[in-house]
Amino acid sequence: MTSDRPDATVDIADPDVIGPDAIGPDAIGPDAEATDIAALDAADPLRGFRSRFTLPEGVLYLDGNSLGALPAHTSERIARLVRQEWGEGLIRSWNEAGWYDLPRGLGDRIAPLVGAAPGQTVVCDSTSVNLFKVLTAARRLRPDRRVLVAELGSFPTDLYLTEGVGVAARDRRLLDRDGWTTDSLADLLADDTAVLLLSHVDYRTGELRDMAGITELAHRHGALVVWDLCHSVGALPVELDATGADFAVGCSYKYLNGGPGSPAFLYAAARHHDAAEQPLTGWFGHADPFAFEPGYRPADGIGRFLTGTPPLLSMAGLQAALDLWDEVDLTALRAKSLSLTSLFLELTAPLGLPSLTPAEPSRRGSQVSLRHPHAYAVMQALIERGVIGDFRAPDVLRFGFTPLYLSHRDVLDAATALREVLESGVWREQRFTASAGAVT
């Protein structure tokens, strides 16, 4: 894509510095005109990762917060599993190719991305299934308490699962959908609170929550905390151990680029392993799966949260993605994320679209959400121009910024396309206003 604004400029502290400081959140100022956007991209220590993804020509992909792009070597990894490990190795590959150990092995590779020591993270099942496990386990660890606190505006599956684990309506206290503060959260916590369930980054607004402060607050009231990391893992550093988190779940198909339907992960702090009881007591979580005993004995450690046979084909895609993540400097990732989102907020501010995303960098994940009364039609018009973001009802334009394969130039081109769509009024054409049903 091209832009008709080649003279757009921003400021960075030192354009010659190649490192996170060169593209941090302070690099962009509303009055700055000294440094060309090209200098930001030249100073980007992550710029080499772009070539390691398969991205369609002519597309600006700003929906990696829903489904990440394809790492270039993923196809080969999956093909090797199919042709060699399955096709030739057959059942021997459970041992010879390491299939049996993948849930724990991949969990330990994700652990550094979420700030966890080894042995506390496991890859298995879906986010929803894992949330069911940890919510139940947390409630069982607080048998004398009955109340669960959650967000009315959380991703729907989180609320659905609170019903699925048997929390009655009278025992569920919900934070306001349109925003809440630590003070309003404190008002809901009490001596009867068993579990607090929160999203680390709000999926609609992109707001980043204070994990350390909130976890400490919940613990002061005797409650355990479950964190949903779906919109933060792979977008910014997460510190589960350092903040004292109890449990966490997250998916691997968004910023981690594991592929559609790639398995989720589950974190349980080591201090809870001996006492935790999860409800889905399947054979893979048994202390001795091949003893085929009639009764269940949980495995030691994080293995007790496993349930059934792992999905090897989708795990191969996640394996390939984690090859990239083994090389990523999370400090540089966060700096670039804030630089990209700050630039987009600056460039789109003149359009007059209200932002749901906090302006303060410390309160922002890696997305920007803008409001427009006809957001669906506007987004469809953008997609036709090759700028792929997504829509959230009723009026949210959501743009995800994936630092590994997006540039500052991409941000400029996306903002320019949005301006042109709005100024031209092309979004009013019937082909954009008529909903085709499901949207991304």
C-alpha angles and dihedrals in degrees: 000000000000133000132219089211105072091151095062108129141189134181131244128182095244121358092197095061113098105204144073093292090062093062103030126133091271091058093087124061128177092234099039119120103156107094132049120234087241088068090057090055092045089054093048111116090197097053093105093066093069092075090055093067130074106234124171116248114257095018129117104200112207097158101082087118087071102032123000124226123263116270107227095238097046094091091055092049093051091045090053091053091049099043103033111017095039102021097046107014095044113172091349088074092075085077107016095048094036097243093144094058097044098099092058095034095052089044090058090049091053091045095083090052091058098036097252131142116236119281098037102083129064132180114226146122123350131310090256094051092046091048089054089053098049096041090053092045092049093049091050089054088058102043093157093059129069110182126099120194119205142147124275087209097050122120103288097243089064091059093040090055092053086062091044093057090054103259106157119224091248090056096051120088115191131202117228116280095223098053141310139198136219088259093055089047090051089054090060097047117088142149090282094057113114102173139014114204117193141160113238089214119024108241094216103040104024092232114159117219127218099253096183097047096043094046091051090049093052092047090052086061092047094250128135120231129225115192125202105212099179094118099036108044107095091012100072141353114285122199109198097157096041093051095047096243116177104203137356140180132193144164128243102209098077120058092352091062095219093148136255110319094005111162124273128233135232130206126199120176111244092238089068099047100093095048102033117110117191119195103226098075100180129163097262091062093050119116089239109017095184096050087079092210118178092232130059124248115177120235118246119265124349091345090081088073093063117100119172142005111307120247098247099186094056091040089059089060091052090048090057093048092051089056085071095043091054086070101043122111102218092202090058090044092056093045092052093044091056091045092053095046093044090052092049092049090050095048095046097043093090089059090072096229112148112242121223089190117092115252091215108092093217090060096048133092120197102289139073122216120196128183127230126162089231098038095145094057093043091053093048090053090050092049090053087057091052098259105123116197126134144246130234120193133287105012113335127127105197123198121185120202114206108192096203096066108015127086134200087250088058089054091052092049092048092050090048092051091050091051092050093049091051097042094046094047089221089141088073091071113112095242089065100040097050109086115226092204117254117047130192 
